[in-house]
Amino acid sequence: MTRTWAPDGACRGTVVLLPGRGETPAVYQRFGRRLSADGYAVVVPDPATDPETWFRPGAARFLAGTDVGALRAWALALEIEVDGLILAGTPLTRGQRPADRTAEIGVRTSCPVHRELLENDPEFEWGQLTGDIPGPPERLPEVPTLLLHGDADTVAPAAPVISLAAQNPQSSLAVFKDGVHDILNDQFHRSVAARIVLFCEEIGKGALLLPENPAAPRARRSTPVHVSARADYSLRALRELAGSGTEPVPCEVIARRRGIPLNSLVNLMIELRRAGLVTSRRGCEGGYWLARPAGKITVGEVVRAVEGGVTSVHDGSPGAEVWRELGKQVSAFLDEVPLVGDR
């Protein structure tokens, strides 16, 4: 049976959660309510249903999993189209097996509220953590991936997950001190949920945090027209695809050939796909290619796809009309410039 927690207002995206061993959808009520309060629908699906029915149309798609559910989510993200992947308590190697029910409670969670919930859930299946675990897929999908883990997790030791994150530049890692296995429902569940929301906002809304560097002076721009790194990286990537025909090109190849940070490129390719400028395919033979001939794509389209517009005007500016007219002129010019060509 599918369980859903929906936001009261507009939906910013769907987080589909595949639970771990022994768990029922009921144990994620607190998690579902918290994320839905931030505008995200949370779905714990019936595994017998079609994955394409799990996500709300037109909104960002996030696939999450905990324990062996993380391994299932990982494998599924290589097959279906998602915007981000969230893996919690991923069992990449066998840890300790709890000897009894009391021990299982201890290795699962340090949160007294969640301990009581597990004790009183008649459908919770005790003893499942003693079973075998399937092997992980050979690689992570080419989408932003958030790895969440507790450093005191004895069921799934953190070291292999930390190593996995270090080997995959498109992934980000959050390890919680004294956190145990059920990290989504452990004592730090609020911080974990907040980290998930930030991850979803970074992908769905582009809410990126800049690194702090208080000693560095703020650079002044000498001209009113500024070409952002986002626009520059997007044009570089599309021009790489223009020379590759209809053969899918992985993000890693584009990033290496064009000198683009992989994390930035992964997010930009999602936006370019949403704008209909590129097409993608999953799997070991997957990658991106242009959705239209390069000569039919303009620089203006690319800029609007990743920036939302060509210019922005400071609120309350008495000369706003001048800048709006400049924006119109620049936009008209860029709409005449093809992605590839003489101009």
C-alpha positions, 0 to 999 in steps of 0.5 A: 500500500502506498503512503503519501504526505502531500504539501498544503500548497504548491509542490516543489518536488516528490521524494520517493522513499524506499524503506529498509529491512523490517520497516513499514511506511508508518515509521516515516510519518514524522519524516513525511510531515516534515518534508511536506511542510517544506513543500515536498511530497513524500511517497513510500510506494507499494513496490508492486506499482509502476515507478513512473506513477510515484512522482508528481508530473512537472515537479522535481523527482527525487529517489531516496532509500534507507538500508537495503532500500538505498540499494534498491533506489540506487539500482532503480535510479540507473533505470528511470529518470530522476533529478537526484538520489538520496542514500541513507544508511547504505549497507556496502559491507556487513556490520554487526548483527543484533542478537535480540530485539533490545539490541536491534532497537539500540543499533537502529535509533537513539531517538526515544520517540522513534524507539517507542514507535517501533516498539508499538508498531504491530507490523514492524518485522523484527530480526530482519537486520540479521539477513544477507544484503544484496551487492550494490550496483557497479556505479552511481547514476549520473545525477546529484547524489546525497549520501547520509550516514551515522559514524556510529552505525554498526549495521552498515559501517560508514567507511565504505560509504565515505570512500564511495563519496570520495570516488564520485565527484557528483556525490555529496556526503553528510556523516553525523557524529554519534548517528546510528543506522536508521539515520532518517529517524535517529536523534538527529532527524531534524538536521538530516531532514534539513540537509535533504531539503537543502539538497532538493532546493539546490537541484530543483531551485538552484539555491547554491551556497557560496563558500565562505572566504571573508579575507577575500575582497569583493570583486567589482565588475567593471561593466554592467553586462556579466556572463555567468559561469552557469551560462558559460558552462552550459554553452561549452557543454552544448557545443561539445554535444554539437560535435558528437552527433546523436551519440550519448555523451556522459557528463564525465566526458563533457566535464573533462573535455571542456574543463567544467566542474562535474558537480556544476555540470550535472545540475546544469544538464538537468535544467537544459533537459527540462528546457528541451535543449538536450535529451538523455538516456540512462544505463551504461551506454547512457549520456546526453545529446542535443534535442535539436540540430545545433543550428536551431539552438540559439545562445539566447535560449541557453541563457534563459534556460539556466538563468531565467532571463538575460538581465535583472533590474535592481528594485526601485531603480529610477533608470529601470526602463533603460536597463529593461531596454538593454535587456531587450536589445541583448536578448534580441541579439542573442536570439540571432546567435546560433549555438555553433556558427560564425558569430 
